[in-house]
Amino acid sequence: MKLDELLGHFKYERILNSNPQNKVISILGTIDGKDAILTLEKTHFTFQAQTLQAMEAGDRDALQENGALTCTQNIKGLKEVCKNDVYFWGVSELEQDVEEHPAAKVNLVWPATPVHIRKFEEQQVYMCRETPEMYEKIVKPYIDEMTQNGRLQWVHNILYNGAEAERIVYKDFVETKPEDGIVLLPDMKWDGVNLDSLYLVAIAYRNDVRSLRDLRPEHKEWLESIGKKIRAVVPGCYNYSIRAEQLRLYVHYQPSYYHFHIHIVNVRHPGVGADAGKSVLLDDVIDQLNFLGPEGFANRTLTYPIGENHDLWSRGLRKAVSEQMVADGIPRPRTAMSVEEEPSIP
């Protein structure tokens, strides 16, 4: 079924999360008896192409004709709320066009697993200081599990079976050197229209690197090559309306899936910055490989935020973090989990 047909069968159950700052709401429901997650996000205002060209050329007449912002031409039903001296407040409707001025971005996950639901649900977030020992005893077994039994089949489908072919921005794959290949496509978080919120993902063909922890000094040249390739290709894919030096390249830890991929966003992307610790700039990754020794990131302590609904939190990270707080002499609130609630990490 197509997206519009699926939404016609959507039955509401409850709100998973609502973020007034980002203008995003995630709703849990069912479609044909199976769990579904519907996410709606209000889109950012867009500049018309001719307005951008006029701005770059310094053509004031063209700017006046086209309007500084697309939305200024589409305001209707304006209602003044208040005014005071030079300040005026109001609310209005905006004329929308699904091709050029869409009102919202719609994402659907169906059928949704319990893992999906926990990921979208509002939750407490904690900082985790993951040592190499914690990685080996808690995280690595989890990654092994999450890369088995076809859990990454959707990634394989993109790389080899033509899935989402119409969305692929760039593909580089040579059979004689498959480990150097990448596929570049828009992230689901991007509306595909506004370059201010550009969000792409580069998925690597090689499957021996699952996360930041697998990177070693021998991967440095490979990472440098990918970074240069992305910066060379992306601007041309969007008529050079964005420059290479306006691209922020980074990796996540923990990532949402354990097949190596790189996030590419406009440096102005409004969502970047909220996940400090989780995002590691690609250039910093490459630079650190000069100093981390032969085992690379496997021997480094990594500090990052993790939600309480993440399986890793309940599988041992919560206990490990609590023990670290006690060892550091940090007072624990009465409601916090006591160190005796779970067996110590061997």
N, C-alpha and C positions, 0 to 999 in steps of 0.2 A: 504493500500500500504506500501511497505518497503521503507526505507530511500533512497536507490539508485533510486527507481522508482519516488519518490517524487521530488528528485533533478533534474530528467530529465524533469520535468514539471515547474521548477522554472524559473520565468521571472523577471529579474532585474528591480528595480525602482530607488533606491538611496542608498548611504552609510549612515548608521545610526551613526556609530562610528568607528574610526580606532586608535588603540593604538600602536605606534611603540615600546614603552618600553616593553609591555607585548606580542607583536607580535600577536595581536588579531584584527580582523575586523568583524563588524556586518553589514549585508546587508539586506535591506528591498526589498521584491519582492512579487510576487503572485504565487500561485499554484492553478490552476483551478479556478481562479477568487477570491480567498481568500488570505488575507494578510499572508505573511510568513516571518520569520526572520531567516536568515542563518548566523551562526557565525563560523568563521574559526580561529583556534589558532595553531600556529606552536608548535610542541611538543619539550620537553626538550631532551637533549642527555641522553641515557640510558647506564648503565653498563651491560655487560653480566653477567649472573649468575655465570659462572665459574670464571670470573674476580673478582667478589665480594668475592667468596670463597677463591680465592688465596690471596687477600688482607688481609682477616681476618686471614689466616693461615701464612702469611708472606712468601709465596712461590714466590720468585723472578723469578724463571724459568717459572712458569706458567703465571705470569704477562707478561713476555716478549713474551711468545708464543701467548697469547690471545690478547695482546694489552691493554694499560692502559685504553683506552676508546673505546667503540664500534665504534664510528665515525671515529677513526683513520684508521680503516681497510676499510672504505667505501668512503674515499675521492677520487674523480675522477675529471677530467677536470679542474685541478688547474691552475689558472691564477694569476701570481704575479702582484700586483698593484704598490708596492713601497718597497724600502728597504733603511735603514739608520743605519749604524753602526751595532748594534746587533739586530735591529728591522726589521721585515719583515711583509708585509701586502699582502693579496691576497683574492681571492674569488674562490669558487669551487662549484661543485655539490656533493651531497651525495647519495650513493645508498640507497634505501629505501626498507623496507619490512613491509607490513601492519600488520603482526603479531608481529614482534620483534622490528622493527625500523620505526614506522609510521611517516610520514612527518607532519601530521596535525590532529587535533581533529576537528570533524565536529558536530555542534549542530544545530538542526532545531526546530523552534516553529511554528506549523501550526495546525489549523488556529490561527493566532496571533490577540489578542485583542488590542484596543488602549492602554490599561494599559501595555501590553507587549512592545509595540512600544516605549512608553515614557520611560520605564525602560532601554531599550537598547540604546536609542538615546543620543548623546553627550549633556551634560547639565551643567549649573552652579550648584555648590554645596555650601550650606551654613551651618553654625553651628547653631543648634537650642538648646536653653536651656529650655527644657520642664518641667514646674512646674506641681505639682499634679493637680492644677486647669486647666491648659491647657489640661492635659490628660483627665480629666472628661468632659470638654466642647467641645473639638475638636477631640481628638484621639480615645477615647472610642466609641463614636457613629460610627466612621469610621470602627473600628474593628468589631463592631456588624454587620455592613453592609457587610463587607468582609468575614464573616463567615456564611452568610445566602445564600439561593437560590442555593445551590449546588456548591458554589465556591471552596469548599475544597473536592469535590467528588474524585479528583485524589488521595488525601491523604488517604481517606477512602478505595479507591480501593487497594492501597498498603498494608494497614493494614489488610483488611478483605477479599478482592476479588481476591487475587492472582496476581494483576498487578505487573509487573516488577519482578516477582518471580525469574527469572534467574539472576537478578542483586543483589539480597539480599545476603549480607555477613553473617548476623547473625540475628536470630529472637528469641525473648524470650517472650512467651505469655502463661500465665496460666489462664484458664477460671475462676478459683476461685479468682484470684487477677489480673484482667486485667489492673488495673491502674498502675501496676508495670512493664508492658511489654514495650519493645522497638523493633524497626526494624532498622537494620543497613545496609546501602547501599551506593554505591559510589555517590558522587555529580556529576552533569553534567559537572562541571568545571574540573574534573580529567580525564585524558586519560586512566586510568585503568592500566597503564604500569609502569610508573616511580614513585617509592616510594618516591623520593625527593619531589614530588608534590602531595603526597597522600592527598586525600580530601574525607572524608566520612561524612554522616549525620545520626544521630540517631533520629528517629521520635518516640515520646512517644505515647502509646496507650491511655492514659488518655486525655480527651478532655476538662477538666475544667481549664487548664492552656493554655492560648493563647499566652501570651508574658511575658517578664520579669516583667511587671507591675502586673501580677497575682500572683507572688511568695510571699509566706508568711513564717514565721518561721516554720510552720508545714510541709513545703515542704523540709526542710533541709535534713532530713534523706533519703527521696526519691531521692534527687539530689545526695547525697553522694553515694547511692547504684548504681545509673546509672553510675556515674563517675568511680567507682571501676570496674563495669561490663565491661565498654568499654575498660579500660586499661588492663583488664585481657584477653579479647577476641581478640582484634585487632591484637596484635603481632602474635598469632598463626594462624590467617587467612592468613598471608603473610610469613609463614615459618620462623618467628622470624627474618626477615630481618630488622625489625624496632622494637624498644623497647618501653615499656610502657612510659618511661620517655622522649621519643622523640615525644610524642603526645601532641598537644595543643588542649584543649577542651574549647569551648566558645559558647556563644549565641549572636545573633544579636538583636539590637534594633535601629531603627525599623527592624523587620524581613521581609523577602520577602513574607511570608505567615503566617497567624495567627493560627498555631497549633504548640504547643511547640516542638522544635527540637534543637539538639545540633550539632555544627560543630566540626569535628575532622580532624586535619591536621597535617602533618609532621611539626615539629618545624622549619624546613628549608624551608617550603613552601614559594616561592618567593612573593606571593600575600599578605601575612599576614603583617600588619603594616601600609598599606595604608589607612585602615579604622579605625584608632584609634578613640575611642569614640563610634563607632557603635558596635565593638566587646567587650564583657565583659567576661573575663575568668571565667569558671565554678567555679573554686576554690574561686575566688573573690566574685562571687554571693553567694556561700554558706557562706563565712565568713561574708559578709555584713548582712546576715539574722540574725546574732547574735546581731546586734546593731540597726536595723531599727524599732523595735517595732512590735506590733501585726499586723499592716497593711502592713508590709514589703515594697516592692518597690513601692506600691501605694502612699506612702507618701514621696517619694524621688524625688528631681529634677534630671533629666537625661539630659546630654548634648551629642549631637550626630550630625553627618553630615547628611544632607538630600538634595536630588536633587530637582531642581526647577520643574521638571516634575512629581514629586510625588504628588498624589492627596491631601495629607495632607497639602502640601505647599500652594496650592490655596484655601483649605477649611478653612484656619484660621491661620496656623502656620506662614505664611509670615507676616501677620498683627501683630501677637503676638510678633514675633521677632523684628519687627520694633519698636513697642511700648517699648520693653525692652531696645533697643538701646537709644531711646529718654529719657527714665527714668534714664538710667545710664549716661546721658550727653555725649553720643558718637555722634560726628558730623555726620550728614547724607549728602551724596552727593546729588546734585540736581536731578540726575537721579533715586535716590532711591524713593520707594513708600512713599508718605507722609502719616502721621498717619490718615489724614482725608479721605483717599480714601475708607476705609471700616469702618463699624461701629465697635466701641470698643467691646472687649469681655466682656460680662456681668459678 
